[in-house]
Amino acid sequence: MSETQRDARRRLEAVYENTMSLYAALKDTSFDLRRAEYKNNGVAAEPIDFICDIELKARRHLSPQQYPLWAVVLIDPEQYKYVPERIRQILGRVFEQNKLDMSGDYKKLYFMVKNQKLREELSPKEDLNGDESGASYTTD
């Protein structure tokens, strides 16, 4: 296998990783379903649209033998990391061709989820006593 083929396979797996990490993050959260509104020459991408696109693309492009190996992701989205390499490459190519990766049609969704996770990490958390972590100090 040549170096360019290895690089292409790594790139496809990276596309798969990024796309499926967003899928797992969105699948684990609850969201409100809203009616689509046409604004500024387009319709805003909603999380449910992304989830449906991922599941439909996988169903259409994987063989009947490959799909059950990927279908475990439908039950537990965090299992996307353990899907066989060949399936990751196939879906990486499909996701890239259909603009489902970070530079595609859902890029706003990627950044929305990323910013939400950063806010959650930076927000003070309460301990079991009701005190915010980092906010209470003890003096001797």
Secondary structure as GFF3:
##gff-version 3
##sequence-region A 1 140
A	DSSP	alpha_helix	3	27	.	.	.	ID=ss1
A	DSSP	beta_strand	38	39	.	.	.	ID=ss2
A	DSSP	beta_strand	42	43	.	.	.	ID=ss3
A	DSSP	alpha_helix	47	61	.	.	.	ID=ss4
A	DSSP	alpha_helix	67	75	.	.	.	ID=ss5
A	DSSP	three_ten_helix	77	82	.	.	.	ID=ss6
A	DSSP	alpha_helix	85	97	.	.	.	ID=ss7
A	DSSP	alpha_helix	107	122	.	.	.	ID=ss8
###
